[in-house]
């Protein structure tokens, strides 16, 4: 199984997960034109996609979904809450697939396990993607991580994990207090410290090989701060061999299990 980021962060989010047979697009936070160009750039044209899975209804994850999916007529998987937030005024699209968090489903040859996440969206989820005995966890846009999610993530060999902000930088950012409060709240985004706490709970299972830090704030974090926080924690819990990478708004390399 392998995956590539088309973009990660406030400007827009999108990632392709593939096992060589099934090609699944996670979120469409860029315009149809941008998404199409980036898919061609990574060798997976839109026509080759098997389906799209959405995490939630915020614009940086779904801004291009309506035009993109209407153009390419792709199966679209989402929770009922996400469907209700997006489908209003979108008449005639017959390819919605509504699922409930906690219920596994198959997309081609991939097994998808969605789990509910605490975020200020209609009904947000994270995912575990599995194929041939290997699993990739995907968790961004969450204010905190309940024990049940940590339990799910301990089975993963790779993990995409939000490391959105450095708390000191956020507090000194000059942003309106209501926005700061929302970001650091229990339905906001994970700080570097919170991300590290998740890694400390998950990595000792011994399965984790690679972690990709994602959804970094461009003005309230830096890749070095996020990486150093994760590295220190992994070394402290005896998991220093775990590879650490940072996703960016640009197209990434392909990662592989």
Secondary structure, DSSP 8 states (H G I E B T S, - for coil): -EEEEEE-STT--EEEEE-SS-EEEE---S-HHHHHHHHHHTT--GGG--EEE-S---HHHHTTHHHHHHHHT-EEEEEHHHHHHH-TT-TT---EEEE-TT--EEETTEEEEEEE---SSSS-EEEEEEETTEEEEEE-S-S---HHHHHHHTT-SEEEEE--B-HHHHHTS---HHHHHHHHSTTS--BHHHHHHHHHHHGGGS---EEEEE---SSS--HHHHHHHHHHHHHHTT-TTSEEEE--SS----EE-
